[in-house]
Amino acid sequence: MAQKAHPTILRSNNNLYQGCTHWDEPKFYFILSIIQKLIESCCLETTHYLDKIQINRHLGLIFIETNLIHLHFRSKRRLKSRRYKENQVITKKQSWTVVACRLQSAIKLIQKFTGTKKVILRIHRLKTYTRSVPKPARRQMAYFTKSFNHTKYDYARSGMQLIYLLIKNKASAVSLTRFLKQNICSRQRRKRHYQFLTYIKQGFQALQEYKKIQGLKIQIKGRFTHKAKGRSKVWKYQMGQMPISQLNKPIQAEYTQTQTGYGSVGLKIWICNWENLINANTT
């Protein structure tokens, strides 16, 4: 008996290339992947997330269009004492100017790599704050966003903003995958892994009544504990409907892998939203 193919494999993935003419080079997909990696690397170690990337080429011009989500991890109304300012640890800047400088240098690298005359980059920037999240949901997550837990739960504010954008269908599975990968990799203790997963579950439950997507499913499998013989733990969370077996439903699927102090961890995320497809067909 033949092995069944995974339903997600049979779905058509989003194509990066949106142009009407084909690239003449034989390394067509290699060039597209290199361009995507260069642009994604500009947002590393920052609170900026690239949502969607579209690449268009016509003659000697490359047109790149992307959505950028800017999350704020610290409150502007926070009072700082003199002792805090004296003992403050110098951290790397995570501002928009750093990302803009990286994007400018990435454009020059893309121009040299592809050998084109001109590269145009258009960015749709979306800025979010913690106050944009509804007040009842902020009250339920108040423990994680307290000032005395800022160093322990440094992902609380930015994570709440990203979850709210995901619930409102303004962010994709790519942004959530990068957020989970970044924080799971940085938590090197068992209790911190469990606290982060508890935070993710409570965040989706607090914002569930505001959702505009049909379903979401997260599966994290790997070694979070120090148990011997390579025992792995599976953590799952599902909200709404997830008809993976129905090929006519549009589902975003993202698979990635990261490393922890105990071993490797695999991440799988599915987001389903078929109402937008129905509205587009009716109009």
Backbone torsions as a table, in degrees:
resi	resn	phi	psi	omega
1	MET	NA	131.3	-176.5
2	ALA	-72.8	153.3	-179.9
3	GLN	-78.8	139.2	-179.4
4	LYS	-75.7	142.0	176.8
5	ALA	-82.5	146.0	179.2
6	HIS	-67.1	137.1	-177.2
7	PRO	-59.1	-29.6	-178.7
8	THR	-71.8	-26.9	179.8
9	ILE	-66.3	-33.8	-177.2
10	LEU	-76.5	-10.0	-179.4
11	ARG	-82.6	149.2	177.6
12	SER	-80.8	124.3	179.6
13	ASN	-79.5	161.5	177.8
14	ASN	-69.7	127.9	-180.0
15	ASN	-88.4	132.0	179.4
16	LEU	-68.2	-33.9	-174.3
17	TYR	-83.8	124.5	-177.7
18	GLN	-119.0	14.7	-175.7
19	GLY	-86.0	166.9	179.6
20	CYS	-92.9	-17.6	179.6
21	THR	-110.6	149.4	-178.0
22	HIS	-86.2	147.9	176.2
23	TRP	-71.6	134.2	-174.1
24	ASP	-76.7	-23.7	-176.9
25	GLU	-71.3	146.8	177.7
26	PRO	-69.7	-22.2	-179.6
27	LYS	-92.7	54.8	-173.3
28	PHE	-65.0	-55.9	-177.5
29	TYR	-70.4	-28.8	175.7
30	PHE	-64.4	-40.8	179.2
31	ILE	-65.9	-41.3	179.3
32	LEU	-64.2	-41.1	-179.7
33	SER	-68.0	-36.5	178.3
34	ILE	-66.5	-40.9	178.1
35	ILE	-63.0	-41.9	179.4
36	GLN	-64.5	-41.7	-180.0
37	LYS	-67.0	-36.7	178.1
38	LEU	-64.0	-41.7	-178.8
39	ILE	-72.4	-38.9	179.5
40	GLU	-68.0	-31.6	179.8
41	SER	-68.7	-18.0	179.0
42	CYS	-70.0	-18.7	-177.2
43	CYS	-104.6	11.0	-180.0
44	LEU	-69.0	143.4	179.3
45	GLU	59.5	28.5	175.3
46	THR	-130.8	174.9	176.9
47	THR	-98.6	25.8	176.5
48	HIS	-104.7	136.1	-176.6
49	TYR	-127.5	128.1	174.7
50	LEU	-82.8	125.9	-174.7
51	ASP	-93.5	-55.1	-178.1
52	LYS	-138.7	142.7	179.0
53	ILE	-127.6	129.4	176.1
54	GLN	-127.8	133.5	-176.4
55	ILE	-120.0	131.3	-179.8
56	ASN	-130.5	138.2	-179.9
57	ARG	-131.0	133.2	176.7
58	HIS	-144.1	112.9	-178.5
59	LEU	57.3	-117.4	-178.6
60	GLY	-99.9	22.4	-176.8
61	LEU	-123.2	133.6	173.5
62	ILE	-114.9	123.5	-179.3
63	PHE	-113.2	119.3	-178.9
64	ILE	-115.3	126.8	179.6
65	GLU	-124.5	130.3	-176.5
66	THR	-145.3	155.3	174.5
67	ASN	-103.6	131.9	-177.5
68	LEU	-120.4	126.5	178.3
69	ILE	-104.0	124.1	-179.0
70	HIS	-108.8	111.2	179.8
71	LEU	-100.9	147.4	178.8
72	HIS	-112.8	123.0	-175.0
73	PHE	-98.9	-3.4	-177.9
74	ARG	-134.8	140.3	-179.6
75	SER	-77.3	139.7	178.3
76	LYS	-77.2	-18.7	-177.6
77	ARG	-89.4	8.2	-177.2
78	ARG	-74.7	130.6	179.1
79	LEU	-86.3	134.3	-178.3
80	LYS	-116.1	125.0	179.5
81	SER	-82.9	170.8	-179.7
82	ARG	-67.1	-37.9	179.3
83	ARG	-66.3	-36.8	178.6
84	TYR	-65.1	-40.9	-179.3
85	LYS	-68.1	-34.7	-179.9
86	GLU	-71.2	-37.0	-177.1
87	ASN	-98.4	14.2	-176.8
88	GLN	-70.1	133.9	179.5
89	VAL	-83.8	134.4	-179.4
90	ILE	-74.9	122.0	-179.3
91	THR	-117.1	165.8	178.9
92	LYS	-73.1	144.5	179.2
93	LYS	-71.3	138.4	179.1
94	GLN	-120.9	34.2	-174.6
95	SER	-86.3	173.0	179.7
96	TRP	-69.5	-29.3	-179.1
97	THR	-64.6	-35.7	178.0
98	VAL	-65.4	-43.9	179.3
99	VAL	-65.9	-39.0	-179.8
100	ALA	-64.7	-39.3	177.4
101	CYS	-65.9	-38.4	177.7
102	ARG	-66.5	-40.3	178.9
103	LEU	-65.0	-36.1	178.5
104	GLN	-64.0	-42.3	177.7
105	SER	-71.1	-31.2	178.0
106	ALA	-67.4	-34.4	178.0
107	ILE	-63.2	-41.0	178.9
108	LYS	-65.4	-39.0	177.6
109	LEU	-66.4	-39.3	178.2
110	ILE	-64.8	-39.2	-180.0
111	GLN	-65.1	-40.1	178.0
112	LYS	-72.8	-36.4	-177.1
113	PHE	-69.1	-42.4	-177.9
114	THR	-88.0	-20.0	-179.9
115	GLY	74.5	26.9	179.1
116	THR	-94.3	162.8	-177.1
117	LYS	-79.4	-33.3	-172.6
118	LYS	-147.4	140.1	176.8
119	VAL	-126.6	124.1	179.5
120	ILE	-112.2	128.3	179.3
121	LEU	-118.4	119.5	178.1
122	ARG	-113.0	126.1	-175.7
123	ILE	-118.7	127.5	172.8
124	HIS	-100.3	103.3	-172.6
125	ARG	-95.2	131.1	179.4
126	LEU	-120.1	112.5	179.7
127	LYS	-96.7	133.9	179.2
128	THR	-129.2	153.8	178.7
129	TYR	-132.2	166.2	179.5
130	THR	-66.9	-29.9	179.9
131	ARG	-70.1	-16.1	176.1
132	SER	-72.6	-19.1	176.5
133	VAL	-75.4	138.3	179.4
134	PRO	-56.1	146.4	-174.9
135	LYS	-63.3	-40.4	177.6
136	PRO	-60.0	-36.8	178.5
137	ALA	-70.7	-35.3	178.0
138	ARG	-66.6	-33.7	177.8
139	ARG	-67.3	-37.6	179.1
140	GLN	-68.7	-28.8	-179.6
141	MET	-103.3	22.3	-174.5
142	ALA	-67.7	-29.4	-177.9
143	TYR	-63.8	-39.0	-177.3
144	PHE	-75.6	-26.6	-175.3
145	THR	-96.8	6.6	177.7
146	LYS	-64.2	153.5	-177.2
147	SER	-66.5	-33.2	-178.9
148	PHE	-75.2	-11.4	176.4
149	ASN	-105.7	18.2	-174.9
150	HIS	-65.1	-41.9	-179.8
151	THR	-76.9	-30.7	-178.6
152	LYS	-76.5	-44.3	178.3
153	TYR	-115.5	67.9	-178.4
154	ASP	-72.2	-11.4	179.5
155	TYR	-94.0	0.9	-169.4
156	ALA	-65.6	-51.6	-175.3
157	ARG	-68.8	-49.8	-178.7
158	SER	-66.5	-35.3	178.3
159	GLY	-65.9	-38.8	177.9
160	MET	-64.2	-39.1	178.3
161	GLN	-66.0	-41.6	-179.8
162	LEU	-67.8	-39.6	178.4
163	ILE	-64.0	-39.5	179.1
164	TYR	-65.8	-40.7	176.7
165	LEU	-65.0	-36.1	178.6
166	LEU	-68.3	-39.4	178.7
167	ILE	-65.8	-36.9	179.8
168	LYS	-83.8	7.5	178.0
169	ASN	63.0	36.0	176.4
170	LYS	-109.2	0.7	176.8
171	ALA	-136.5	158.6	-176.8
172	SER	-107.2	178.8	180.0
173	ALA	-69.5	-20.7	-179.7
174	VAL	-65.0	-42.8	-179.3
175	SER	-66.1	-42.3	179.0
176	LEU	-66.4	-36.6	178.3
177	THR	-63.1	-43.5	179.7
178	ARG	-67.2	-37.0	178.6
179	PHE	-64.8	-44.9	179.1
180	LEU	-66.3	-42.2	-179.3
181	LYS	-64.1	-40.4	-178.3
182	GLN	-66.3	-40.4	-176.3
183	ASN	-84.1	-32.7	177.2
184	ILE	-68.2	-36.7	179.7
185	CYS	-69.0	-32.2	-176.2
186	SER	-83.2	-17.7	178.3
187	ARG	-86.0	108.7	-175.3
188	GLN	-102.8	11.3	177.8
189	ARG	-124.6	153.2	-174.9
190	ARG	-64.8	-45.8	-177.8
191	LYS	-64.1	-35.2	179.9
192	ARG	-67.9	-32.9	174.8
193	HIS	-64.1	-45.5	-179.6
194	TYR	-65.4	-38.5	178.4
195	GLN	-65.8	-38.4	178.7
196	PHE	-66.8	-41.7	178.6
197	LEU	-68.1	-35.2	174.9
198	THR	-64.4	-38.9	177.8
199	TYR	-63.8	-42.0	179.5
200	ILE	-62.9	-43.4	-179.5
201	LYS	-65.7	-45.6	179.6
202	GLN	-66.3	-33.9	178.9
203	GLY	-64.6	-44.1	178.2
204	PHE	-69.3	-35.8	178.2
205	GLN	-68.4	-36.0	179.7
206	ALA	-69.6	-30.9	-177.4
207	LEU	-103.9	13.6	-175.5
208	GLN	-66.8	-33.7	-177.9
209	GLU	-72.3	-12.2	180.0
210	TYR	-101.6	9.6	-171.7
211	LYS	-73.9	144.0	175.2
212	LYS	-121.4	14.3	174.6
213	ILE	-111.2	157.4	-176.8
214	GLN	-80.9	-33.0	-177.6
215	GLY	-165.5	156.8	178.1
216	LEU	-148.4	139.4	179.9
217	LYS	-140.8	132.5	179.4
218	ILE	-125.6	132.0	176.9
219	GLN	-132.1	122.2	179.3
220	ILE	-122.3	120.5	-176.9
221	LYS	-131.3	127.8	179.0
222	GLY	168.6	-165.0	-176.7
223	ARG	-99.0	104.0	175.1
224	PHE	-100.2	-17.7	-175.3
225	THR	-111.9	175.1	-178.1
226	HIS	-97.9	21.6	-178.8
227	LYS	-70.8	149.8	-176.3
228	ALA	-80.4	176.5	175.8
229	LYS	63.8	23.9	173.3
230	GLY	65.0	31.5	179.9
231	ARG	-70.5	134.3	-178.3
232	SER	-113.9	159.2	-179.1
233	LYS	-118.5	141.5	179.7
234	VAL	-112.7	125.5	177.9
235	TRP	-119.1	125.5	-177.7
236	LYS	-128.2	147.4	172.9
237	TYR	-147.6	132.3	179.4
238	GLN	-134.5	139.0	178.7
239	MET	-133.0	125.2	180.0
240	GLY	78.2	-157.1	-176.6
241	GLN	-96.2	146.2	178.2
242	MET	-141.0	81.1	-179.3
243	PRO	-82.0	77.7	-178.1
244	ILE	-68.2	-30.5	-177.8
245	SER	-74.8	-13.7	179.0
246	GLN	-93.3	113.4	-174.9
247	LEU	-75.9	-16.3	-179.7
248	ASN	-83.8	-1.9	178.6
249	LYS	-94.4	130.0	179.0
250	PRO	-75.6	118.1	-178.6
251	ILE	-128.4	127.8	173.0
252	GLN	-86.2	127.3	-179.2
253	ALA	-125.6	130.7	178.8
254	GLU	-132.9	128.1	177.6
255	TYR	-121.5	135.6	177.4
256	THR	-154.9	172.9	-177.3
257	GLN	-141.0	143.8	178.3
258	THR	-139.8	171.9	-176.9
259	GLN	-118.1	141.6	173.5
260	THR	-120.7	-176.9	179.0
261	GLY	-69.1	-15.5	-177.5
262	TYR	-108.8	-9.5	-179.3
263	GLY	151.2	-163.4	-177.3
264	SER	-90.3	152.3	-179.6
265	VAL	-133.8	132.0	177.9
266	GLY	-102.4	138.7	-179.1
267	LEU	-117.7	133.4	175.5
268	LYS	-133.8	129.6	-177.6
269	ILE	-133.5	131.9	174.9
270	TRP	-125.5	134.9	176.2
271	ILE	-129.8	125.7	-177.5
272	CYS	-116.6	133.1	177.4
273	ASN	-154.7	97.1	-177.4
274	TRP	-100.9	-4.8	178.5
275	GLU	-68.5	-35.7	178.0
276	ASN	-64.5	-36.1	178.0
277	LEU	-67.0	-39.5	179.7
278	ILE	-67.5	-41.5	178.9
279	ASN	-65.8	-36.1	179.0
280	ALA	-68.7	-35.2	179.1
281	ASN	-72.0	-34.7	-179.8
282	THR	-72.0	-35.3	178.8
283	THR	-76.8	NA	NA
